[in-house]
């Protein structure tokens, strides 16, 4: 027995040394194996694009499904007694909320916004909310704003209920959590455009399809954060509640949910922001409201009209984001004096009073004489910029020249290079990238997702989209890392950037396309430019936060050893901030992909165009296959840019 124990103790360090040695040389081993497979594959398989023999033609089956749905939409019991009731409930709910908003009038709605913000977040945000709604009315966008707000109220309420129920189930059951996690991961990387076609096919063009697409898109953050909050509840508190004899339901209501309030409010915040973004995109399928104004302006390249509708969208986003974020930050602070219901009584009384006063003054709707038209001066300014910046600028060239050069020198070579690579070599490259930063599970997921694109028969269009994503991510990371590092090293730069990033981060994806098209024309380059602008705020914020989170003691120690500022940056801050930087890369990839897909509306081509074509023509086969390929592409990119913590010990 003693000999056995001694042998085990002696073998332990050797095994540990071997494991750590393998971990240190993991990248070298993976690269050597990839090189060997590359040489072997060149001899055995050769080159070429994805072979036709490995594709599955879904045109026939999907066309049959589409025809069956269209033929039976008005007669089949599934549509009459299930989907039909859902559609009617959505229409009645949105119409009811809209009528309430109209009955309250501009004064009642503005008062309600200000009082709710005051009750939840304080006087400063209350004034901001009042100013935001008044500015929406001044721009002549009161009615579209109320239409969007009505759709938002219904969509957010449904998203929160659905997400909370799913999160509750995942938070209380390990089996449900494991089953739900890959679904939520997939939905998180799925661009918003991919949700539209299947919903339109079932519900047709109109408000029901727009609301349901918004709910599907906005519910995952609520589900994920609810599950996170419930599963991370303080074990000591839960054990104390159980020791006092509390039942499972009592522990949930008195311990788990109160402890998860911050996560629940963060989930509400994220759901609201994603719902607003999707409500704008859903204007393509008849959502109406502000998104419809932006979409019409995009079709006619009317930057002034787009800006007039885009500003209220941004204002709504800023107000909703700030109020819900402030409510989350105030959790755990000292409670306000007086009973809780008294503040809400003031909100109700103030709203009703403002609405009644406006009606008595015969001004329930915002007077047209009080509006300010900005479309014409904005279009004049854009016209001047187009005349002077679009082309013919001495030395540096115009924006059209930049777009053409970017397409010729970057987008075309990257696309041609990807399409020139043998299909198996590209799968091998994906496997290597995933294995270097992840585990065999993430590698398998990434490779299968990429292979699924070939099986669907859209290999070349997907590589075209991938080339735009890679070019956009490269530009985003270069600019984002530089600006984020500068902001982390200067409080003044960070303060100056904060309001700019706030505005850009809350602006829906659709709004970015308008000025980009006006300055750069249509094509792949403008789609990439819009994607870069959309993804930059997240990359800059994450980079700044990661650099600032480096332990000050470590920084002071390096400074005391005589390290210069550049040495501290290269040797200390960047290595210690590596997890945040990798997260910035991951978020940049996901956000760039989302807008590159929408770029199909402005000539981006590839998979985005196929989705737009499928929506416009009702072609389920084309649109749904392209949407599935986009999901696979997003899943692959997410896996090869998201580091996974490897387990050590026996499980390694």
N, C-alpha and C positions, 0 to 999 in steps of 0.2 A: 504493500500500500504506500509506504514511504517513497519507494523508488518511482512509483507511478506519479505521485504528487510532484516529486522533484522533476521528473521528466516534463510534466505539464507546465510547471513553472518555468522551466528552461526553454520550452518551445514557445511560450507566450511572447517574449520579446522578439524572437526570430520571426514569428508570424506577423507581429506588429510592424517590424522593420520592413518585411517584404511588402506588406500592404501599403505602408507609407511610401516606399520606393516606387511601387506601381502607380500610386496616386500622383507622385511628383513627375513621373515620366508618362503620364496618361496621354497627354497631347502628342508626344513623340510616337507612342505606340499606335495611336489612332491614325496619325498621318502616314506612318510607314505602311500600315495595313491598307490604307486607302490608295497609296501609290502602287502597291502590289496588285490590288484589285483593278486599278486603272490600266495598268500594263496588260494584265490578263484579259480584261474586257475588250481592249483594243484588238487583241488577236482573235478572240472567240466570237465577239458580237459585232464589232465594227462600229460604224457611225450611223448617222441618220436621225430623223425626227421620230416621234412616237409611232410605232408600227400600227397600221390600220387593223391588223389582225387582233390587236389587244384592246380595241375600242368596242364600246357597246352603244349601239344606236338607239337612243330613247325617243326619237322623233315620233315613231309610230305609237308606242304605248302612251306617251304624254299627250299626243294629239287626240287619241281616243278618249283619254280621261277628260281633256278640255272640251271635246265635243259632247261627251255625256253630261258634263256639268252644265254647259250652255243649254242643251236640249231639255234638261230636267229641272233647271233652276226654278221654274214657275209652277211645276206640277208635282215633283217628287215630295213625299212626306218629310224626308230629311231636311229639305229646304223650307217647306211650308211650316212645319211644326217645331223646328229647332233653330236653324239659321235665320229663318224669317222672324221668329220671336226675338232673337238676339238683335237683329237689325232694327226691328221696331222699337225695342227698349232703348237702344243707343240713340235713335233719332228723337224719341220722346224726351230722353234725358237731356240731350244737348239743347233741344228746343226749349225745354223748361228752364234750364239755367240761363239761356240767352234772353228769354222773356223776363226773367227776374232781373237780369242786369239792365235791360231796357227800362223796366218799371222803376228801378232805383235811379235811373238817369245818371248823367255825368257827375252830378254833385254827390249822389248817394254812393256810387261806386268809388269815387275819389276819397270821400270821407271814410268809407269802410277800409280802403287800402291803408290810409294814413293811421286810422285808429287801431287796426290789427297790428300794423308794424310797431306802433307805439306800445301796445300791450305786450307784444312778444319781444321786441328788440330795442325799444327806447326811442327818445324824441328825435335823435338825429336821423335814424332810418325812417321814421314817420314822415319827416319833412322831405326826405328823398323820394319816398313812395308817392306823396302828394304831387311833387314836382314832376315825377315821371309820368303820371297819368294825365296831368294837365298838358304836358308837352305832347303826349300822344294826340290829345284833342286839338291842340294848336296846329299840328301837322295835317289836320283833316282826316285822321285815321281812327276816329273814335269807334265807328261801327265795325270796321274790320278788326280792331283790337278786341272789341267785345265778342265778336264771332270766334276769334282765336282763344280768348279767355274761356268762353263757354265750352269749347272743345277740350281745352286743357283741364278744366275742372273735372269733367266726366272721365277723361282718360287717366288723369293722375289718381283720382279716387279708385277707379277700377284697377290700376296698376299697383297701388299701395295695398289694396285688399288681396289681390292675387299674389303679389310678391310676399306679403306678410304671412299668408297661409302656407306658401311653399317654404319660406324661411323658417316658419314655426315647425313644420314637419321635419325639415333638415336639421334644425337645431336640437330637436328632441330625439331623433333617431339616426344612429350611425349608418344604417342601411340606406335610408332615404338620402342622407347627405352624400354618401358615395355614389349613389345612382344619379343624383341631381347635379353633382359638380361638373361632370363632363358636358352636360347639357348647357349649364350656365356658362362654362368656358367657351363653348361653341357660339352661343348667342352673343357673348361679349365681343368676339372678334368679327361677327357678321356685320357688314356695313348696312346702314339703314335701308338703302335702296333694295337690298335683296329681300326685304320683308313684303314689298308692295304687291308683286305679281300674284302670288297664291291667294292673298286676301282679296284682291280685286276679282280674281276668277270666281270666288265663292260669293262675294257680296256685291260685286259690281262697282262702278265708279260712284263715289259719293261719301257722305259723312260716316256711315257705318264702317266702310272699309278703312277710312282714315283713322277713326278712333281705335279700331281693333288692331291695326298695324302699329299705332302708337303704344297701345297697351302691351303688345308682345315685345316691342323694342325697349320699353321703359321699366317693365316689371323685374328683370334680372337683378339690377342693383339692389332693389329693396329685398329680394329674396336672399341674395348673397350676404348683405350686411345684417339682416335679421338673424340668419343662421350663425353668422360670426359672433354677434352680440350674445346670443343665447348660449353658444358653446363655450364662450370665454368668460362666462359668469364666475365670480369669485367662488372657488371651491369651499373655502372656509364658511362663507355666508350660507351656501347651499347645505353644507353639513349641519350648521347650527339650526337652520330651519327644519331639516329632517329630524334632528334630535329633539325638537320641541313638538314633534308629532304632526307636522303639517303634511297634508296629502299632496299628491303630485300636482293637482290643480292649484292648490293654495301656494305651493312653492313657485309655480309658474307666475301666478298673479302678484304675489307679494315679494318675490325675490328675483327671479330670472328677468322678467320684463322691466322692472325698475332699474336693475343693473345694466340693462341693454339700451337704456333710453338714448344715450349718445349715438350708438350705432343705428338705432331706429330713425333718429332725426337726420343723420347723415344719409341713410338710405332714402328718406323722403326728399332731401335736397338733390341727390343724384337723379332720382326718378323724375322730379320736376324739370331739371335741366335737360334730361334726355327726351322727355315728353315734348318739351317746347321745340327742341331741335327736330324731332320727328314730325311734329304737327306742321312745321314749315315745309319739310320735304314732302309730306303727304298731300300738299297742294297739287302735286302732279296727278293725284287720283281723286281730286274733287273735295279737298278739305275746306276750301274757301278761306276767308279771313286774310290776315296779313301775308301768309305764305302764298296765296293766290296772286296777290298784288306783286310780290317779288317774282313769282314765276312768269307772270305776264310781262313784267319789265325785262326779265332775262330774255324772253323770246324776241322782244323788240330792241334789246340792248339800250334800254332807257335807264340810264344810271340815276337820274334825278328821281324818277318814280320809285326805283328800287331803294334808294336811300331813304325816301319818305316813308316807305313801308318797313325798311330794315331798322331804322332808329327805334320805333316802338317795340320791335322784337327784342332788340338789345336792352331797352329799358325794362321790359317785362322780365327778361332773364336776370338782369342785375338786381332788381327789387326782390324777386322770388329767391334768388340765390342768397342775398344778404340777410333777408328775414329768417329763412330757415337755418342758415349757418349761425346767425346770432342766437337763435333759440337753442340750438345745440350747445353753444358756448356758455350759455347762462345756466345750464343744468348743473346743479351742485352748489350754486351760489346762494347767498342769503335770500330767503323768500321775501316778496313784497309785503308791505304792511296791509292789513285788512284782509277780508275773505277773498278767495280767488274769483268768486262769481261776480264781485262788484266791478272789477275791471271789464269783464265781458259784457256786463249790463251797460256800461258806458259806451262800449263799442256799438251795441245794438241801438241804443237810444240816439247816439250821434249819427249813425247811418240813416235811421228813419227820419230824424229831424232834418238832416241835410236834403234828403230826397223830397220831403214835404215842402220845405222852403223853396226849392227849385221849381216844384210844380206850381206853387202859389204865385211865383214870380213869372210863370209862363215860359220857363226855360228848362224843361226836362231834358232836352237834347242840346248838345253844344251848338251854339249859333254859328252859321257859316261865316258871318262877318268877323268872327274871332279867329279864323284859321289863317295860317301863314303858308303860302305855297313856296316850297324850296326846289321843286323839280326844275323849273326853268333856269334859275341861276346856277344850280348844280350842273345841269346839262351844258350851259355856256362855259363853265369852268372846265368840264371834262372835254368839251370841244376844243378849247384852247390847248389843253394838255395833249389831246390827240394830235392836233395840228402841229404842235411844237416838239412833242416827245415821241410820238408813234414812229416817226421816221425822219431822216434828214438831219439829225443832231450832229454837229461837227465832232470829229475825233472819236467820240464814244459810241456814236450810232444811236438809233432810236430803240424803243421797246420792241417794235416789230423785228428789228435786226437782232436784238438779244434773243428773242424767242426763236428766230430762225437758226441762229448760231447754236443755241442750247439744243435744239432738235437735231441739228446736223452733227455736232461735235460730241454730244453726250447721249441723247436718247436713242438715236439710230445705232451707234456702235454698241451700246449696251444691249439693245433689243436683238441686233444681228448676232452679237456674241452668244447670247443665251440660246437663240434659235439654232446657231451653228453647233453648239455642244451636243454630243449624242445624248439621247434621253436617259440612258442608264448612267452616264457620267454626271448628269445633273442630279439624279436621285442619290448618287454616291456623295456628291458635294453637300446636299442637304443632310445626309446621314452624318457626315463628318462634322458639320457645324453643330448639329444637335447633340452629338455625342461629346464634343469638346466641352460644352457648357452645361449639359444636362445628363440624363440617365438613359438607359436603354429603352425605357418606356416612352420618354419624350422623343427619342430617335425614331422609334417604331411609328409613333403617331405622325410625326412630320413626314416620314417617307411614304406612309400609306396615304396621307392627305395629298401629297404631290402626285403620287401614282394615280389617285382617283381622278385628278384633272385629266391625265392622259386617257384613262378609260372612258371618261365622258366625251372625248373627242374634241376638246377645246385646248389642246396643248399650245399651239402657236399663239392664239389670242391671250391665253393666260400668261405666257412669257412676255408678250407685249405689255400687259398690265404690270407684270413683275418688274420690267425694265423701268417703267415710270415710277413705281414705288421705290425701287433702289436708288434712282437718281434723286427723287424727292427727299428720301431719308438722308442721303449723304449731305445734301445742301442743308437740310434741317439740323442735322447734328453739328455740322461745322459752325453754323451761325449760332445755334442754341447753346452749345458748349461754351463758345467764346463769350456770348452775352451773359450766360449764367455764371461763369467764372468771374467776369468783371463785376457783376452784381454782388457776388459773395465777398469780393475784396473791397467794395466801396458801399457804404450805407447810403450815400447820396444817389448813386446809380440805382440801387435797389428801390429807394423811395420814388425816384422818377419813373422807374419801370412799372411799379405796382399798379397804378390806375390803367396804364396801357394794357398790361397783361390781363387785368380784370375784364376790360371791355372785350378784348379779342377772345378770351377764353369762354365768355358767355355768349358770343355771337354764333348763331346757328350756321351750319356748313353751307347752306344755300347762298347766304348773303355774300360770301367771299367771291363767288363767281362773277358778280356783276362788274365791279371795277377792274377785275383782272381781264375780262373779255374786252372791256373798253380800251384798255391800254395795250394788251398783247394780242388781240384778235382771238381766233378760235384755233383749236388744235391741241396737240398733246402737251406742249410747253405751258400754255395757260392753265391747264388742269393741274400740272405739277406745281406751278407757282401758287395757285390757290391752296393746294394741299400743304405746301411748305408754310404758308401764312397761318393756316389753321392749326398745324401741329406745333409751331414754334412756342407758343405760350406754355404748353405743358412741359416741353423739354427744358425751357429756361427755368421754370419754377422748380422742377425736380432737381435739376443740376445745382441751382442756388441753394436749395434746402440741403442737399447732400453735402455740398462743400462746407456749409455753415455748421453742419452737425459733427464735423470732425472735432475730436476732443481738444479743447483749448490747452490742456496740460501737455499733450503731445506737440502741439504747435509751439508752445513756449519752450519746451525742451529742445526742439530742433533749432529754434532761434538762439538759444543760449549756447548751442554748439557751433554757432557761426554760420548757419545756413542762410543763404540769400533768399529773397522772395521767390525767385524762379525755382530754386532748389527745393524750397518748402512745397511749392505747387507740384513739382514733378515727383519728388521722393516721399512726400507725406500726404498731402491733401488728395491728390488723384488716386493713389492706391487705397487709401482708407475710404474714399467716397465711391469706390468701384460698384457696390451694390446699387447705389442711387443712380449712377451713370448707366448701368445696364438696364435699370427700370426706365430711365429716360429713353434709351434706345428702343425698348419694347413699346412704350407708349407712342413714340414717334412713328414707328412702323404701323401700328394699328390705326392711328389717326390719319396718316398719309394715305393709307389704303382706302379709308372711308371716303375721302374727298376725290381721290383719283377715280373711283368708281362713279361718283356723281359727275366727274368731268366728262363722262359720256354725253352729257347734255350739251357740251361746248366743244365737241370735236375730239375728245380724248380717245375715242375708238375702243377697240379691244373688248374686254368683258363688259365694261360699263355701257358701251354702245349696244351690245346684245341685250342687256337688261332693259335699256330705254326702248329699244325696238320691240322687245316682247311686250312691254307695257302699252306702247302706242298701238300695236297691231293685235293685241290679245293673243299673242303666239306663246302658249305655255311652254312648248318644247324649247324654243330658243331662250326665252327669258329665264325659265326655271333651271335649265342646264347651266347657263351663265351664272345665275345666282348660286347654285351649288358649287360651281368652280371657284367663285369668289370666297365662299365660306372655307373651302379647302385651302385656298391660297392664304387666307387670313390665319387659319389654324396652323399651317406650316410656318408662316412668318412669326407667329406668336411663340411657337415651340423653339425655334432656332434663335430667338432673341430673349428668352426668358430663362435665366439660370435656375436650375432645380437643385435643392440641397440634397447631396448624396448621403445615404445612410452609411454609417461605419459599423464595424463589427461583423457579426455573422451575416447580417442582411446585405452587406456590401457584395 
